[in-house]
Amino acid sequence: MPYPLNEFTSLLAPALSQCSSVRVLPVSCPTSLRTLSLHPPPQAPSVLPSAPSSASRLPPARLPALARARLPPRPRRLRRELLCPQLAQRGRRGWAGAAARAPSMSRRRRRPRRSGPDQARGRRGATLARTEETMPQTSVVFSSILGPSCSGQVQPGMGERGGGAGGGSGDLIFQDGRLISGSLEALMEHLVPTVDYYPDRTYIFTFLLSSRVFMPPHDLLARVGQICVEQKQQLEAGPEKAKLKSFSAKIVQLLKEWTEAFPYDFQDEKAMAELKAITHRVTQCDEENGTVKKAIAQMTQSLLLSLAARSQLQELREKLRPPAVDKGPILKTKPPAAQKDILGVCCDPLVLAQQLTHIELDRVSSIYPEDLMQIVSHMDSLDNHRCRGDLTKTYSLEAYDNWFNCLSMLVATEVCRVVKKKHRTRMLEFFIDVARECFNIGNFNSMMAIISGMNLSPVARLKKTWSKVKTAKFDVLEHHMDPSSNFCNYRTALQGATQRSQMANSSREKIVIPVFNLFVKDIYFLHKIHTNHLPNGHINFKKFWEISRQIHEFMTWTQVECPFEKDKKIQSYLLTAPIYSEEALFVASFESEGPENHMEKDSWKTLRTTLLNRA
């Protein structure tokens, strides 16, 4: 049984006890549901620095499609704009800022005043320093999943390229044993193993993921092949010719990790040709016993199977179509006949929440790291007026985002098409209970979609219906999705679900499904706030450490197998039930409860005229 919210609170208690500004307050609701109220200090540093006002006022044409996607409507009781410039400037506070606060960061040293260009340069330097200070590196979750030797730091047994802690050598800059910047050429050389060096897996994943921002995968693979040839020639000409076999094995291991993490990179014919060229050269180094050749054959077979499985999945997704849009009755002429609704299919909120979780995990499992990186690559291609990356790869992202919108519209349709007020009240209370069960499971995306559907204007205006609804539970849910302080309450609950997942003893406790639109916007603003290149021309690798960490954490959540029994009848209704268009929703809403003010009367009159003329 998933933890209820009061157990989320117990999980967060050790971390929150160190923050004097965080208070856990009971609310007037059933004892199984508790709400967290956080009041972060004004100067609490944020994990992700706040977005400048210029980023929040970007022209719509320059935003990627998902970044322009419609976020859930404003809560019915909280009239605030979602992600407005003033809100974006506050940055991410709440648990993230409180947890990241340290004594050394709470005091600011006085700096000597500067004038002229020195003053501007000082401000830019201070901003960069604060950015680097507050941006976290590879998290505990990231390193624990990839293994003890994958913390993003230079390991003694792996060898080292570039400079040591606090300095740099060549074109790589390290700080406390961590790679923070370097030229693109140096980063590519740092990826390729040598006789005495092999990159840690965290760096391999991060660089392969972020490199597509600067060059397509087949070009990177070609450069890796050139570096391998150069090193092979040096070994053959030098006294270490006997180490060619060890070098070949490391190259094969690197290619194996690449094909396993990003198999879609090799769907391109150019990339596959480069892979064959590299493996052919490597095979020549071990022609005696054929160990390397056998490893290459296994790697190639696994790659082809992965590509075939992904192609079949893509074909299946293309056959799926979104639910049909029901225009609804143009004007009510007689009482409609009995219709099948969600309560006739499933009357248990917990069962419906479990089936929604099934659908969420099925949809999100088709998203891959390179798909999420397309958000960054697509933005750069728009900024540079050239296309970089295959935009068709964003299909899975758009399909998952469309599922959110369809679920919101389905909730509104189920409420608005009910004729009797008593039945509408029951329908609203049912969806409130479903959203609550989604929250307890850890399915925040479905929870947000349900709340969004109930906050759509055609539903929110039904005052007579809402007056009969027991809204205590709904108020608690809205509190958790309060957009103030950049959704700090939601982020607190998300951290609690993450901690529960890490310590889970059963598969039911491992489920974490974040609000996808907010996750995409986090990646978007993280990319826009920090530049790809530093003033010295180096790539700002610290930025890509953080993007990679967030994407890897998201991918870890998507790999959880759903433990609930699948009900095909319920899922078929959720996926195929007709949904009303926006006009049909307003028609049904006005026919259920007539307009109450001049604005609504004018809207209703205009809508009736439009529909009659169209008929």
Buried (B, 14 or more C-beta within 10 A) or exposed (E): EBBBBBBBBEBBEEBBEEBEBBEBEEBEBEEEBBBBBBEBBEEBBBBBBBBBEEBBEBEEEEBBEBBEBEBBBBBBEEEEEBBEBEBBBBBBBBBBBBBBBEEEBEEEEEEEEEEEEEEEEBEEEEEBEBBBEBBBBBBEBBBEBBEEBBBBBBBEEBBBBBBEEEEBEBBBBBBEBBBBBBBBEBBBBBBBBBBEBBBBBBBBBBBBBBBBBBBBBBBBBBBBBEBBEEBBEEBEEEEBEEBBBBBBBBBBBBBBBBBEBBBBBBBBEBBBBBBEBBBEBBBEBBEEEEEBBEBBEEBBEBBBEBBEEBEEEBEEEEEEEEBEBBBBBBEBEEEEEEEEBBBEBBEEBBBBBBBBBBBBBEBBBBBBBBBBBBBBBBBBBBEEEEEBBBBEBBBBBEBBBBBBBBBBBBBBBBBBBBEEBEBBBBBBBBBBBBBBBBBBBBBBBBBBBBBBBBBBBBBBBBEEBBEBBEBEBBBBBBBBBBBEBBBBBBBBBBBBBBBBBBEBEEEBBBBBBBBBBBBBBBBBBBBBBBEBEBEEEBBBBBBBBBBBBBBBBBBBBBEBEBBBEEBEEBBEBBBEBBBBBEBBBBBBBBBBBEBEEEEBEEBBEEBBEEBEEEE
